[in-house]
C-alpha cells in the first residue's frame, strides 16, 4: 500500500506540473491542446488506479468510522460537502477513452 501511495503522490505532482505548464501557455495565448490530452489521460488513469487499488486497501486498513471522520474534516477544511462534491462531478457517458485520443 505504501508503494502505491508513493506512486500516487508522484502522479499528483506530475498533474501539478502539467497544470502549471498549461497555465503558462494559456497566459501567453499559445495552443495547449496536446497538453490537455496528456492531462486528461494522466488524471483518468490515476483516478482509475486509485479507485480500484488504493481506496479498497485504505478502507480495509482505516475502517468506516475513521473514513467518515476524515470526510467531515475535509468538508470543514474545503467548505464543500460530500453531496455538493458529488453533484459537481459530471458522470461519464459514452466517454472517449484516453487511449483513443
C-alpha positions as CSV (number, residue, x, y, z in Angstrom):
1,X,0.0,0.0,0.0
2,X,2.8,2.4,0.9
3,X,4.4,2.0,-2.6
4,X,1.1,2.6,-4.3
5,X,0.5,5.8,-2.3
6,X,4.1,7.0,-3.1
7,X,3.4,6.4,-6.8
8,X,0.1,8.2,-6.5
9,X,1.9,11.2,-5.0
10,X,4.3,11.3,-7.9
11,X,1.4,11.2,-10.3
12,X,-0.3,14.1,-8.5
13,X,2.9,16.1,-8.7
14,X,3.0,15.4,-12.4
15,X,-0.5,16.7,-12.8
16,X,0.5,19.9,-10.9
17,X,3.4,20.4,-13.3
18,X,1.1,19.9,-16.3
19,X,-1.4,22.4,-14.9
20,X,1.3,25.0,-14.4
21,X,2.6,24.4,-17.9
22,X,-0.9,24.8,-19.3
23,X,-1.4,27.9,-17.3
24,X,1.7,29.4,-18.8
25,X,0.6,28.5,-22.3
26,X,-2.8,30.0,-21.8
27,X,-1.4,33.2,-20.3
28,X,0.8,33.5,-23.5
29,X,-2.2,32.8,-25.8
30,X,-0.4,29.7,-27.1
31,X,-2.2,26.5,-28.1
32,X,-2.3,23.8,-25.5
33,X,-4.5,21.0,-26.9
34,X,-1.7,18.3,-26.7
35,X,-1.1,19.2,-23.1
36,X,-4.8,18.9,-22.2
37,X,-4.8,15.5,-23.8
38,X,-1.8,14.4,-21.7
39,X,-3.5,15.9,-18.6
40,X,-6.8,14.1,-19.3
41,X,-5.0,10.8,-19.8
42,X,-2.9,11.2,-16.7
43,X,-5.8,12.1,-14.5
44,X,-8.1,9.4,-15.9
45,X,-5.5,6.7,-15.4
46,X,-4.5,7.9,-12.0
47,X,-8.1,8.2,-10.8
48,X,-9.0,4.7,-12.1
49,X,-5.9,3.2,-10.4
50,X,-6.6,4.9,-7.1
51,X,-10.3,3.9,-7.1
52,X,-9.5,0.2,-8.0
53,X,-6.3,-0.4,-6.0
54,X,-5.6,2.1,-3.3
55,X,-9.0,3.1,-2.0
56,X,-10.2,-0.5,-1.3
57,X,-7.0,-1.2,0.6
58,X,-7.3,2.0,2.6
59,X,-10.9,1.1,3.5
60,X,-9.7,-2.2,4.9
61,X,-6.9,-0.7,7.0
62,X,-8.6,2.5,8.2
63,X,-12.2,1.5,8.7
64,X,-15.6,3.2,8.1
65,X,-15.7,5.4,11.2
66,X,-12.3,6.9,10.6
67,X,-13.1,7.5,6.9
68,X,-16.3,9.3,7.9
69,X,-14.3,11.4,10.4
70,X,-11.7,12.2,7.7
71,X,-14.5,13.1,5.3
72,X,-16.1,15.5,7.8
73,X,-12.7,17.1,8.3
74,X,-12.2,17.6,4.5
75,X,-15.7,19.1,4.3
76,X,-14.8,21.6,7.0
77,X,-11.5,22.4,5.5
78,X,-12.8,22.9,2.0
79,X,-16.3,24.1,2.7
80,X,-17.6,21.6,0.2
81,X,-19.9,18.8,1.4
82,X,-20.0,15.3,0.1
83,X,-23.4,15.9,-1.5
84,X,-22.1,19.1,-3.2
85,X,-19.0,17.5,-4.5
86,X,-20.9,14.5,-6.0
87,X,-23.2,16.9,-7.8
88,X,-20.2,18.9,-9.2
89,X,-18.6,15.9,-10.7
90,X,-20.0,15.0,-14.1
91,X,-20.8,11.4,-14.6
92,X,-19.1,9.8,-17.7
93,X,-21.5,8.8,-20.5
94,X,-20.0,7.0,-23.5
95,X,-16.8,9.0,-23.0
96,X,-13.8,8.6,-25.3
97,X,-11.1,6.5,-23.7
98,X,-7.7,8.2,-23.1
99,X,-6.1,5.7,-25.4
100,X,-8.4,6.9,-28.2
101,X,-7.0,10.5,-28.1
